[in-house]
Amino acid sequence: MIKTPHQLQDAAKMQHSQAPRLTTNQIGSILIDSGRLTADEAQRILQEQHVGRQRFGDAGIALGLLTPADIDFALSNQFSYPYLIRGQSNVSEEVIAAYDPFSKQVEALRALRSQLVMRWFGSSEQRSAMAITSAERGDGRSFIAANLAVLFSQLGQRTLLIDADMRNPSQHRLFGIENRSGLSSILSGRSGVADIHRIPSLVDLSILPSGATPPNPQELLGRSAFTNMLREFRDEFDVILIDTPPDYDYADSQTAAARAGSALVVARKDISHAGAIGNLVDSMKHAGVMVVGAVLNEY
């Protein structure tokens, strides 16, 4: 039967309406919005998905239009699990939890987070602050503190990371923020909570840098102002992590840990000395600090 022009037009409209379309909550829309995929490429994938009865990601990879990294990126956004893209953030790539959330290293850190949640955080209203300590320099204490802070924020916890290493600070460098004022300014009464930096690309993560190097960091940490500050922060944040200097060089870490009430000890494989770690744990316990555990850093 010969179709009239109107019948041909109606048939074309029907065929077009039956073609698969993207919706705003699908992986394809996320990838288009991020510039990883064009609308035409997404339609090609949808057609391939429809014909081959595959998942969108598998069809895109089969066509050579997507990579596994693209799929991970889309899924993280779809399930509100943000992470960063290399070259598009001021955050250092040393903060691997922010860039490689599916790597083996981050899985190990995520297991550590789970242990802390079960054994410490959330078991009491007062158990929200923890000092991250180490016996010697180079043990990876700041690395562990930074990545744990990211992981807690990805869990949906309002997380604050305080850089209490006012002698050799590193968190401002790791997160790409200024360090003109911070903890030292607050404890000396020269500024307030405005020095806390929200990390916009990582939901629920805030950083308080160390600030200008003072001549008396241990005395500042020993002041009641530090205790009062932590008490106020407990009302605003679910998790407070405190990066401290190495215990071998200074007593700052014990002072900060005593104010926090708990500590996690970091050691590094083939580098840390068992005697130094033992002395640190003993001194913490004698000061009334609960040593939640120790972590062996292999990176």
N, C-alpha and C positions, 0 to 999 in steps of 0.2 A: 504494500500500500504506500502510495506517495503521500508524504506529510506536507502540510501547508507550512508557510513561513512561521505562522503563529505556533504550530505544533512543534516545529524544530526549536523555536525559542523557548517554549515551555520545557521541552526535553533537556535543553542545555541548562536551564535554571535548576531542574531537578537533579541533574548529574552533579552540578556545582554544589548544591546543598548537601549532597550525600558524601562529598569529599571530606576527609578528616580535617578538623580545624583545631587550632591551639586554643587553650584557655589560659587565663592568667596564672593559674596555680600549677601548671605543668612544667616539666623540666625544660621543654623547648622555649617557653616564654622567659624563663630565668636566664637561659643562655643567650637569647636574643637581647634582653635588656642589658646584659653584661658585655655585649659586643663579641661574644665567642661564636655566635652563629647568626647568619642572616635569615630573614624571613623565607626567602626562596629555598635555602638549604634545609630549613626546618620542614617545609612542605615536602621536599624530596624524601626526608627521613620518615615523615608521617605516611607517605604513600608506600615506602618500602616496609614500614612497620605493619601497615594494613594488609599488604600482599603476603608478607612472610610470617605474619602473626608473631612478631617479635616485640620485645620491649623497646621503647624509644631509644634508649642508650645503646642497646645491642645493634639496632638497625643503623644508628649513626656511626658507630665504630666500623661496622661492615662496609659502609659506603665511604669510609675514610674521611668523614666530615667531623667526627668527634674523637676524643681520646679518653682513656679512663680518668685522667685528671679533670676533664670537663664534667664528667658525670659526678665525680666526687664533689666538685664545686657546686653543682646544681643541687645535689642532695643535701649538702650542708646548709644551703640557703632555704631549701624547701622545709627542712626540719629545724630551722632557727639555730643552726650550729655554725656560727661564723668563723672563718679563718681567712688569712691574708694571702695575697698573690705577690710573689717575688717581684721586686721592682716597682711596686705600687704603694709602698708604705714606708714610713720613717722607722718602723720597728725593725730592730736588727734580726737577721736570719738566725742568730744564735738562739732566739726564742722559738725553738722548733715547734712547740705546741701551737703557735700562731700560724705556722706555714705548712707543717706536715702532720696534721692530726691523725693520719692513718698509718704512720710509720711505726716500726717496731720500738724505736726509742720512746715515742710518745705513748705507745701502749703500756710500756713499763712505767712511765710517769703516771699514767691514768690509773694503773693498779695501785700505785702509792697513794694517789688521791683517794681511792676507794677505801684503803686501809685507814687513812686519817679520818674519813667521814664516819666509819664504823667505830673507831676506837676513841675518837676525840671530839671533832666538831659535831655539834648538834645534840650531844649527850647532856649538855647543860647550857643555860643561858650565858654563863660566864666563860664557857669554852669556845671562844671565837678568835682569840689572839694567840699567835704562836711565833716564837723566834726561830729562824733558820740559822743554825750555828755550825761551825767547823773548828777543828783544832788548829789547822795550819792554813796558810794562804795557798791557793791553787787547788783546793779540794773540790771546787765547783759549787760552792754554797750559793753564790748569786745566780748561777745558771739554774739550779734547782728551784730557788725562790721565784724567779721570773716565770719559769714554765709552770710551776704549780699555781701561781696566781692566774695565769691564762686559763688553765684547766678548771679551776674553781669557778671562774667567771662563765666559762662555757657550760657549766652545770646549772647556770641560772642563779648563782650565789652573788650577791653584791660583795665584791672583793676589793680590798685595799691592800696594796703592797707598799710598805714603808721602807725606805732605804736608810737604815740607822748606821751604816758604815760611813760616818762623817769624816773619816781619814782617807779612804780610798773608794769613793762611791762609784757605782757602775750602772745602777738601774736607769738613770736618766739617759745614759748612752744606749742601753739595750732597747729602750722604748722611744727614743728619738724626741725627748722633751728637754726644755731648758732647766738649768739647775742654779739659777741666780738666787733663788730663795726656796726654802723648803722646811725640813724638820728643824734644822738649827735655828731658823728664824722664828718658828713657832715656840720652841722651848726657851728662847731668849726673850720672848715677848715682843718681837719686832714685827710679827705678821700673824695671820690666822689661817683658817682652812681654805682660803682662796688659793693657797699654794698647791692644793691637790689637783692633779691633772686627770681628767677623764680621757680614756683612750677610745675615741669615737668608733673606730673600726672593730673594736672588741667589746661587745656588749657587757655591761656590768663590771668593767675593770677600771680601777682608778689607781694612780701612782702618786705617792708623796716622796719627792726626791729628797736627798740629804740636805741640799742648800749649801750656802757658803761654808767653807771649812773653818770651824771655830778653834780657838786655842785650848778649849776644855770640853771635848766631846763626852768624856766619861761623867763629868760633873753635870752636864746638861741632861744626860740620860737618867742620872740619879735624882733629879729634881722631881718634886711632886707634880710639876706641870706635865711631865711625860705620862704619869699615872692618870691624871685628870683627862689628858687628851685621849688616851686609850679608852677610858670610861665613856667619853662622849662619842667616840667613833663606834663603840659597840652598839649604839642605838641606830647608827646609820648604815653599818656594814654587817654582813653575815659572817665574813671571813676576813681576818686581818693577819697578814704575814709580815714579819719583820726581818729584813736582811741585816745581819750584824757583821762586824769585823772578825777576823780569826782570833780564837782565844789565845793562841800561842804568843801573839804580839801584844794584845791589849785585853783589859778586863771589861771592855764595853759590852761584849756579848753576854756575859753573866748578868750585868746590870739590866740590859734590855730584856733578857729572858725572865729575870725575877719580876719585872714589871708586867710582862705578858702572862706569866704563870706557867708556861710550858715551852718546850723546845724540841726541835727535830735536829738531830746531829747528822751532818753530812761527812762522809769519808770518801776518798778516791782510791780506786783499785791500783795497787802497785806503787802508790805515792804516799798515802797517809801512814803515819806511824801508830801502831797499836797502843803504845804507851801514852802518846799524846791524847789519843781518843779516850782512853780509860781515865786519864786525869781530868779531862773536860767533863765527862759524865759524872764522875765522883764529885767534882766541885759544884756542878749544877744541882745535884741531889742534896748536897750539904747546904746549899743556899735555898732549899725549899722549892726548887723548880722541878716540875714533873717532866722527865725526859720521855716523850711519847714513843720515841724509837730512833733508829739509826738507818740511814740509807746509804748503800754503796753505789757511788757514782762511777760508771764505767766510761763516760764520754768526756 
